[in-house]
């Protein structure tokens, strides 16, 4: 199934909190349930979050008891506010909500408006799959046969509606017959690499090796990596990239060792209204995501320890080789190339 989809009046999504031990599908019936699933990372990855939020608006439209257009629109705006607040960093969430509301604003009949909201949400989901496939084709062109690719976090089908961004590039290269090997960062604190990327690569039959986050520098310095591919939750107009915490460190070490570093993003993740990475809000996650992990059955930290748990960091554009999109690869100067691709 797709990571997130509409089925018989419900939003159905793969619960990524329990993978790889269990494959479980959540059936959500209210926009509040969708917002909670986004906040608790049952669904995650910028494109998947955007599609889930759009379907959350469709739930709001179907559940609204308003008999007139004005009342229904108020219910949609209230639902959009709840969904928008679920996670602040990923621009696709706000982008999807704004697209649905913007394209449905002219509809005057309440029943037609309900249908239009669902149709627009479905279009966002369907387009995401096609965009990711095109992105995979663009990116695979720069992947040499026999490459070892360092990958951070999870950017596969689970992070999108289907197929994936950076893992979609790897998947396409593999399907083209290129011999690729992936070094999978475990990606703390929620271990999306160890739990999700490793699971996806196993399903696809792509060779990989799981490594601790702190081992990445060793592999880069010793010449065992040909390129680094990551995703992103927001790209600023100047090419600064917000992605899962730990990405900045990878980019710096990659540049130090002459290894190309490419974020892979749909153009919907490029936010030309955000001038630089300093303007991107960084989400702070609960302390328990760090302290509640177990080591040999025991908590890894003393009770009551103080925790800082930012979910993302910002990689300045000077460390970025290029940004792979479904419309081509943006190269420096990013202020011009991103405007040309996404403007």
C-alpha positions as CSV (number, residue, x, y, z in Angstrom):
1,X,0.0,0.0,0.0
2,X,0.9,3.6,-0.2
3,X,2.3,5.2,3.0
4,X,-0.8,7.4,3.3
5,X,-4.0,7.0,1.3
6,X,-7.8,7.6,1.4
7,X,-10.0,4.6,1.9
8,X,-13.8,4.6,2.4
9,X,-13.9,7.9,4.2
10,X,-10.8,7.4,6.4
11,X,-7.1,8.3,6.2
12,X,-5.1,5.1,6.3
13,X,-1.4,5.3,6.9
14,X,1.5,3.0,7.8
15,X,2.3,3.4,11.5
16,X,6.1,4.0,11.4
17,X,6.5,4.0,15.1
18,X,6.3,0.2,15.3
19,X,8.4,-0.8,12.2
20,X,10.3,-3.0,11.6
21,X,8.9,-5.3,14.3
22,X,5.3,-4.9,13.2
23,X,3.5,-3.7,10.1
24,X,0.4,-1.8,11.3
25,X,-2.0,0.4,9.5
26,X,-3.8,3.2,11.3
27,X,-7.3,4.3,10.2
28,X,-7.9,7.9,11.1
29,X,-11.3,9.6,11.1
30,X,-10.7,13.2,12.3
31,X,-8.3,15.9,11.4
32,X,-7.2,15.9,15.1
33,X,-6.2,12.3,14.8
34,X,-4.2,13.1,11.7
35,X,-2.5,16.0,13.5
36,X,-1.6,13.7,16.4
37,X,-0.2,11.1,13.9
38,X,2.0,13.8,12.4
39,X,3.1,15.1,15.8
40,X,3.9,11.7,17.2
41,X,5.7,10.6,13.9
42,X,3.4,7.8,13.1
43,X,3.6,9.4,9.7
44,X,6.8,11.3,8.9
45,X,8.8,12.6,6.0
46,X,8.0,16.0,4.4
47,X,6.0,14.7,1.4
48,X,4.1,12.1,3.4
49,X,3.2,14.8,6.0
50,X,1.9,17.1,3.3
51,X,-0.3,14.4,1.8
52,X,-1.6,13.3,5.3
53,X,-2.4,17.0,6.1
54,X,-4.3,17.4,2.9
55,X,-6.4,14.3,3.6
56,X,-6.9,15.6,7.1
57,X,-8.7,18.6,5.5
58,X,-10.8,16.2,3.5
59,X,-11.9,14.5,6.8
60,X,-12.8,18.0,8.2
61,X,-14.9,18.7,5.1
62,X,-16.7,15.3,5.3
63,X,-17.3,15.6,9.1
64,X,-18.5,19.2,9.1
65,X,-22.2,19.6,9.8
66,X,-22.3,23.1,8.3
67,X,-25.2,23.5,5.9
68,X,-23.8,26.6,4.2
69,X,-20.5,27.4,2.5
70,X,-19.4,30.0,5.1
71,X,-19.8,27.5,8.0
72,X,-18.0,24.8,6.1
73,X,-15.1,27.1,5.3
74,X,-14.7,28.1,8.9
75,X,-14.5,24.4,9.8
76,X,-11.8,23.9,7.2
77,X,-9.8,26.8,8.4
78,X,-10.0,25.6,12.0
79,X,-8.8,22.1,10.9
80,X,-6.0,23.6,8.9
81,X,-4.8,25.5,11.9
82,X,-4.7,22.3,14.0
83,X,-2.9,20.4,11.3
84,X,-0.4,23.3,10.6
85,X,0.7,23.4,14.2
86,X,1.5,19.7,14.3
87,X,5.1,20.1,13.1
88,X,6.8,23.4,12.2
89,X,9.9,22.6,10.2
90,X,8.6,20.6,7.2
91,X,7.3,23.2,4.6
92,X,5.3,20.5,2.7
93,X,2.7,20.5,5.5
94,X,1.8,24.2,5.2
95,X,2.3,24.0,1.4
96,X,-0.3,21.2,1.1
97,X,-2.8,22.9,3.3
98,X,-2.5,26.2,1.4
99,X,-2.8,24.5,-1.9
100,X,-6.0,22.7,-1.0
101,X,-7.6,25.9,0.5
102,X,-6.3,28.1,-2.3
103,X,-7.7,25.9,-5.1
104,X,-11.0,25.3,-3.4
105,X,-11.7,28.9,-2.3
106,X,-13.9,29.7,-5.3
107,X,-16.3,26.8,-4.8
108,X,-19.6,28.2,-3.5
109,X,-21.7,25.0,-3.2
110,X,-21.0,23.2,0.1
111,X,-21.3,19.7,-1.3
112,X,-19.2,20.5,-4.3
113,X,-16.6,22.1,-1.9
114,X,-16.4,18.8,0.1
115,X,-15.8,16.9,-3.1
116,X,-13.3,19.4,-4.3
117,X,-11.2,19.2,-1.1
118,X,-10.9,15.5,-1.4
119,X,-10.1,15.6,-5.1
120,X,-7.3,18.1,-4.4
121,X,-5.9,16.0,-1.6
122,X,-5.9,13.0,-3.8
123,X,-4.2,14.9,-6.5
124,X,-1.4,15.9,-4.1
125,X,-0.9,12.3,-3.2
126,X,-0.9,11.0,-6.8
127,X,1.4,13.8,-8.0
128,X,3.9,13.0,-5.2
129,X,4.4,9.5,-6.6
130,X,5.1,10.8,-10.1
131,X,7.3,13.6,-8.8
132,X,9.4,11.1,-6.9
133,X,9.8,8.8,-9.9
134,X,11.0,11.7,-12.0
135,X,13.4,12.8,-9.2
136,X,14.8,9.3,-9.1
137,X,15.5,9.4,-12.8
138,X,17.3,12.8,-12.5
139,X,19.3,11.7,-9.5
140,X,20.3,8.3,-10.8
141,X,22.2,9.9,-13.6
142,X,24.9,11.1,-11.2
143,X,25.2,7.8,-9.4
144,X,28.2,5.9,-10.8
145,X,28.1,2.1,-11.3
146,X,29.7,0.5,-8.2
147,X,29.0,3.5,-6.0
148,X,29.0,3.4,-2.2
149,X,26.4,5.9,-1.0
150,X,26.1,7.3,2.5
151,X,22.5,7.9,3.5
152,X,21.0,9.7,6.6
153,X,17.6,9.3,8.1
154,X,14.8,7.8,6.0
155,X,13.8,9.1,2.6
156,X,12.1,6.1,1.0
157,X,8.5,5.2,0.2
158,X,7.8,5.6,3.9
159,X,8.8,9.3,3.9
160,X,6.6,10.0,0.9
161,X,3.4,8.8,-0.5
162,X,5.4,6.2,-2.4
163,X,8.8,5.5,-4.0
164,X,11.0,8.1,-2.1
165,X,13.4,11.0,-2.6
166,X,17.0,10.2,-1.9
167,X,16.2,6.5,-1.5
168,X,14.2,6.9,-4.7
169,X,17.4,7.9,-6.4
170,X,19.2,4.9,-5.0
171,X,16.2,2.7,-5.9
172,X,16.2,3.9,-9.5
173,X,20.0,3.4,-9.9
174,X,19.5,-0.2,-8.6
175,X,16.6,-0.8,-11.0
176,X,18.8,0.4,-13.8
177,X,21.3,-2.3,-13.0
178,X,23.9,-0.2,-11.3
179,X,25.8,-1.9,-8.5
180,X,25.2,0.3,-5.5
181,X,25.9,-0.2,-1.8
182,X,24.4,1.9,0.9
183,X,25.9,2.9,4.2
184,X,22.9,3.5,6.4
185,X,23.3,5.9,9.3
186,X,21.3,4.7,12.3
187,X,20.0,8.3,12.6
188,X,19.3,9.1,16.2
189,X,17.3,9.8,18.3
190,X,14.5,7.8,16.7
191,X,16.7,5.6,14.6
192,X,14.9,6.1,11.3
193,X,17.9,4.7,9.5
194,X,18.2,1.6,11.5
195,X,14.5,1.0,11.8
196,X,13.0,2.2,8.5
197,X,15.7,2.7,5.8
198,X,17.3,-0.7,6.6
199,X,13.8,-2.3,6.4
200,X,13.0,-0.7,3.1
201,X,16.4,-1.6,1.5
202,X,15.8,-5.2,2.7
203,X,12.4,-5.2,0.9
204,X,14.0,-3.9,-2.3
205,X,17.0,-6.2,-2.2
206,X,19.5,-3.4,-2.3
207,X,22.9,-4.1,-0.6
208,X,23.5,-2.0,2.5
209,X,25.5,-1.8,5.7
210,X,24.1,-0.3,8.9
211,X,26.6,2.0,10.7
212,X,26.4,4.1,13.9
213,X,26.0,7.8,13.2
214,X,29.4,8.6,14.7
215,X,31.1,6.1,12.3
216,X,30.2,8.2,9.2
217,X,33.3,10.4,9.5
218,X,35.5,7.3,9.5
219,X,34.1,6.0,6.2
220,X,34.3,9.4,4.6
221,X,37.9,10.1,5.6
222,X,39.1,6.6,4.6
223,X,37.7,7.0,1.0
224,X,34.9,4.4,1.4
225,X,32.1,6.8,0.3
226,X,31.5,8.0,-3.3
227,X,28.6,10.4,-2.5
228,X,26.2,11.4,0.2
229,X,22.5,11.5,-0.5
230,X,20.0,12.9,2.0
231,X,16.5,14.3,1.9
232,X,15.3,17.6,3.3
233,X,12.3,19.1,5.1
234,X,12.8,22.6,3.8
235,X,15.2,24.3,1.4
236,X,15.6,28.0,1.8
237,X,15.9,30.4,-1.1
238,X,19.7,30.6,-0.8
239,X,20.2,26.8,-0.8
240,X,20.5,26.3,3.0
241,X,18.9,22.9,3.8
242,X,17.0,21.8,6.9
243,X,17.1,18.1,7.4
244,X,17.2,15.5,10.2
245,X,19.6,16.3,13.0
246,X,23.1,15.2,12.1
247,X,22.9,16.2,8.4
248,X,25.1,19.3,8.9
249,X,27.9,17.3,10.4
250,X,27.8,14.9,7.5
251,X,27.9,17.7,4.9
252,X,30.9,19.4,6.6
253,X,32.9,16.1,6.8
254,X,31.9,15.2,3.2
255,X,33.3,18.5,1.9
256,X,36.4,18.2,4.0
257,X,37.1,14.9,2.2
258,X,36.0,15.9,-1.3
259,X,32.8,13.7,-1.3
260,X,29.8,15.2,-3.2
261,X,26.8,16.0,-1.0
262,X,23.3,16.1,-2.6
263,X,20.0,16.7,-0.9
264,X,17.1,15.2,-2.9
265,X,13.8,17.0,-2.7
266,X,10.6,17.6,-4.7
267,X,10.2,21.3,-5.7
268,X,7.4,21.6,-3.1
269,X,10.1,21.4,-0.4
270,X,11.9,24.5,-1.8
271,X,10.6,27.5,0.1
272,X,11.5,30.6,-1.8
273,X,9.7,32.7,0.9
274,X,12.3,31.7,3.5
275,X,15.5,33.7,2.7
276,X,18.1,31.6,4.6
277,X,18.3,28.6,6.9
278,X,18.4,30.9,9.9
279,X,14.8,31.7,9.2
280,X,13.7,28.0,9.4
281,X,12.0,27.1,12.7
282,X,13.7,24.1,14.3
283,X,11.4,21.6,16.0
284,X,12.3,20.5,19.5
285,X,11.2,17.0,20.3
286,X,10.4,15.4,23.7
287,X,13.2,14.4,26.0
288,X,11.8,10.8,26.2
289,X,12.8,10.1,22.6
290,X,16.4,10.2,23.8
291,X,16.2,8.9,27.4
292,X,13.6,6.2,26.9
293,X,15.8,4.1,24.6
294,X,17.0,1.0,26.3
295,X,20.5,-0.5,26.4
296,X,20.5,-4.2,27.5
297,X,17.1,-3.7,28.9
298,X,18.0,-0.7,31.0
299,X,17.5,3.1,30.4
300,X,20.5,4.7,28.7
301,X,20.5,7.8,30.9
302,X,20.1,8.7,34.6
303,X,16.6,9.6,35.7
304,X,15.9,13.3,35.5
305,X,18.7,14.1,33.1
306,X,18.4,17.3,31.2
307,X,17.9,16.8,27.4
308,X,18.1,18.9,24.3
309,X,16.5,17.2,21.4
310,X,16.3,19.3,18.2
311,X,14.8,17.2,15.4
312,X,16.6,19.1,12.6
313,X,19.7,21.1,11.8
314,X,20.5,23.4,9.0
315,X,23.3,22.8,6.4
316,X,24.6,26.0,5.0
317,X,24.6,26.0,1.2
318,X,28.4,26.3,0.9
319,X,28.5,22.6,1.9
320,X,25.9,21.5,-0.7
321,X,27.2,20.2,-4.1
322,X,23.8,20.3,-5.7
323,X,20.1,19.9,-5.0
324,X,18.4,17.1,-6.9
325,X,14.7,17.8,-7.9
326,X,12.2,16.3,-10.3
327,X,12.9,19.3,-12.6
328,X,16.7,18.9,-12.6
329,X,19.7,19.5,-10.4
330,X,20.2,23.0,-8.9
331,X,23.8,24.0,-8.6
332,X,25.5,27.1,-7.1
333,X,24.6,29.9,-7.1
334,X,21.5,28.5,-5.5
335,X,19.8,31.9,-5.4
336,X,19.5,31.8,-9.2
337,X,19.2,28.0,-9.8
338,X,16.4,27.4,-7.2
339,X,14.5,30.4,-8.5
340,X,14.7,29.0,-12.0
341,X,13.6,25.5,-10.9
342,X,10.9,26.3,-8.3
343,X,10.0,30.0,-9.0
